[in-house]
Amino acid sequence: MKKLKKYTYVLGLAIAALTTVACEDQSEEITSIEYSRYFAPINLEARVLNLTDVRLTWTPSQGATSYNIEVFANDSLTFEGEPVVSLTGITADQLPYTIEDLEGDTKTSLRVQAVGEDSSKTSTWSSVYVKTEPEQLFMEVSDDDIESTEVTLRWPAGISVTHITISPQIESGDYQLSAEEIANGVATVTGLAPETDYTFRLKNGEKTCGTQNVTSGLNLEGKTVVEAGADLVSLLDNSTEGEIFVLPQSEFNIGDYELDNSVTLISYKPSRQATINGRIKLGEGVKDLTLSSLIMDGSTSDGGQAFDFVDAVTYGTLTIEDSEIRNYEKGFYYVSKASTIESINIDNCLIHDIVCSGGDMFDCRAGYIKTINLTNSTIWNSCAERDFIRYDDKSSNFPGATPTILVDHCTIDGVSNSSSRRLFYIRFKGNKVTFTNNIVSNTEPGRGFTDSSNTDPETVFSNNNYFNTKNLISNDGLAEGKDLLFDAEGYTFDPGYANAAEGDFTLSHEDLIYYQVGDPRWY
């Protein structure tokens, strides 16, 4: 009881003290606070652009009229020695501020300091660390510089370089540059294995000055080299299982051809693509079909899909890579029989002018495709009034089936732009969908991503951008029950395409380039 009285007494004194303060004269109201120095900039962020430029942003400090910036090379926030860049008088209206042409492949520390009219109040430093990217002094490698076992590499003549590293390593090891090669800026590396992906790094001592990824040329041994003007239909009719046809830059007419064997069709040089006029029906004898570095044109076909699985059999893999598919009436592929297909892989392709009249873009009506991969590709001027990916539910015919669908790093413009359409008309039960790093633009699918409850409700969305679209990141007026799937975390930046009407989707929006969204060819 005594303890309680003691606390009551103390509380009473506190209230009395507060009352005294409250009754004092308030005429000297505090309206500002003077600090002994300006606050150091906060939210300092550094972003590497164009390999060796660094863009700085920060929240301006109250009272500061300008900022000092110092840059230290080969440094990890120790700020020892002399800065390689020292700037003064940077004002808030210059933010974000870009420091250009720093040394490449270098650990770099930067710090910013707020300055005002009273120099005695100059703030402490705020600091940030980045590593600039290796410079790209290698020039583009043309097809003329690539052979089966060698590649010629070029860079600006006379710069300071010492050697070229090669990965995977070749028997002779690193390529040591001669004085003549350094002076001329050109070297031919030999001893490569054919049809192999190599990474070449131009070095100046330990520092990387350029990186070039090159696939060595075709090994023609064991392949059928086709002459310009040859009868490709006859060659395919008489093909052997797994035969590889190497095509020159020429046109080949196949009409509406039914293939009954596993083959590979590839252009001899990637930048000199052969053109195949017509479409391919995959018959029961086809296990695998690969098309690489080709143009498939449907202008002279019967109006069907580019690829049509016509038999109720088990197929292997359809692979279309580094190719252009254009001018088809009904769609890209079509599965109308109870087929089982191991996978359909579409990578690094340009796909356009696929009308989809009477069919959907990627269209499976009766079969089971175990895996669909659509990656690093651009699709435009196509499928405006049909569904983008259609996969009807025939799961009862394929017990235990779990199809997976991946759409990654694609630029998709104007597809399914209709009040009755959606991007995913996926109804095959048990599907798993991943949709990542894509740009979707200029479309208003009236049923959003999907209105099918069978479409994977846990679809993986990440790092996508939606421009001039509706119903994809939120419900923009969809009827109840039609709002089943959204990517609420998607960006909404204007990509700033260079010339979409002409098929040039080169990006100008810095964030989309930085975050590597869409087809990589446009970064």
Secondary structure, 3 states (H helix, E strand, C coil): CHHHHHHHHHHHHHHHHHHHHHHCCCCCCCCCCCCCCCCCCEEEEEEEECCCEEEEEEECCCCCCEEEEEEEECCCCCCCCCCCEEEEEECHHHCCEEECCCCCCCEEEEEEEEECCCHHHCCCEEEEEEECCCCCCCCCCCHHHECCCCEEEECCCCCCCCEEEEECCCCCCCEECCHHHHHHCEEEECCCCCCCEEEEEEEECCEEEEEEEEECCCCCCCCEECCCCCCHHHHHHCCCCCEEEEECCCEEEEEEEEECCCEEEEECCCCCCEEEEEEEEECCCCCCEEEECEEEECCCCCCCCCEEECCCCEEEEEEEECCEEEEECCCCEEECCCCEEEEEEEECCEEEEECCCCCCCEEECCCEEEEEEEECCEEECCCCCCCCEEECCCHHHCCCCCCEEEEECCEEECCCCCCCCCCEEECCCCCEEEEECCEEEEECCCCCCCCCCCCCCCCEEECCEEEEECCCCCCCCCCCCCCCCCCCCCECCCCCCCEHHHCECCCCCHHHHHCCCCCHHHC
